[in-house]
Amino acid sequence: MPATSSFGVLRAYLVARPAFSESELEFIRTLFTAKTLRFREYFLRAGTVPTCSAFVVHGCLRTYVIDAEGREHIIKFQPETWWVGDTTSLTSGTPSQYYIDAIEESDLLLID
């Protein structure tokens, strides 16, 4: 999905919340980078320190952990118009305990 139309989804999300002026929305637009994840492509792997969070424009991701026996335990799903990332790990600079991957092709807008 082109970055321009991706921002349209984020713009609609933001407009539905507190009032933003056009100049504020244009500034916010400059803070994001578009990225597409393929099915099962990772956004984040446990043990790494994330460098960004993302807004899900299209698609769906899942956040999960893997236990000592190798079983996956899904913590949550992030469908369209949700935010995805490990904020605690991002702000503290510590490795994440979560895996986050796309369960279908997904278009994201990344922000660091």
Secondary structure, DSSP 8 states (H G I E B T S, - for coil): --HHHHHHHHHHHHHTSS---HHHHHHHHTT-EEEEE-TT-EEE-TTS----EEEEEESEEEEEEE-TTS-EEEEEEEETT-EES-HHHHHHT---S-EEEESS-EEEEEE-
